[in-house]
Amino acid sequence: MTNKPNGTLYVGVTNNLERRVYEHKTGRGGVFTKKYKLYNLVFFDETNDIRQAIATEKQMKHWNRKYKKNTIELRNPEWKDLSEGWFDG
């Protein structure tokens, strides 16, 4: 998640992406996401293996910013909020 294109980045893992994004967007996310207003979902990956998800999250947290940016832009070059419209009326 991010606050704007090329902005602050947040990496996390969840068993319910829609719920977790909603928490971030409504200010119920963690302290870091509130502080930096990280409300835009710009990248996600899915797996049924929680151990793999946690291992991937740990790896991604150690990636340098350029590598994270390139990973996002491979799938989402315009940094669009992938959750846009999820919570509309």
N, C-alpha and C positions, 0 to 999 in steps of 0.2 A: 504494500500500500504506500501511497505517497500523498503529498499535499499539492503538488503541481508537477508538470513535466520537468524532469531533471532535478526534482526537489529532494527533500529528505525521504529516505526509504525505510520501510519497516518490513521485516521478514518474520513470519509466524506460521504455526501449524494449528489446525483445528479439525474436528470431526464433523463440523457443520459450517460450511463456508458462508452460506446466506445469513445464518444467525450471527456469526462473528463479524461480518461486514456491517450488519445492522447495528451491532453494539458499537463499533467504531464510529459509524455515522451519527449515532445518537448520543455520543459522549460517554458511553459505558465501556469503552475500550480501556486499555492500560494508560498509565501516566504518560508514557512516551508518546503514544498516539494522540492523546489529548493536547499535550504541550505543543506538538508540531502540526496539529490539525491534519492528521494522516487519514483522509476519508475516501481517497480514490483507489479502487482496486485496479491495478495495471498489469498484474501477472498472477496466475495461479496454476498449479499442477495438481493432478488427482492421482490417488493410489488407494488401494484397499488394505495396504500393509502399513500400519501405524509406525512400526519400527523403522521402515524405510522412509516414511515421511519425516520422522524426527531426525534421522541421520542426514537427510537432504537439507532440512532446515539448518542444522548445525554447520554443514558444509557451506551453505549459502551465506550464513552470517560471517564467515571468514573470507568470502570473496572480496576482492577490491571493488571499489565503486564502478570502475570502467567495465569490469566483467558483468556486474549486476545490470548495468545500463544496457550493455549489448544483449544480454539474455532477454530483458524486457522488450527491446526493440526488434528482436527477431520475430516475436509474435504480435507485438503491439507498437508499431513504429510511431504512431501518433500519440502514444501515452493516453489513450482514451480510458475513461472510467468504465471498466468491464461490468460493473454492477449498475450502470445507469438504467433506470426504469424498473429495477427489481422491487422497489418499495412504493411505487406510484399507486395511488388510489385503488 
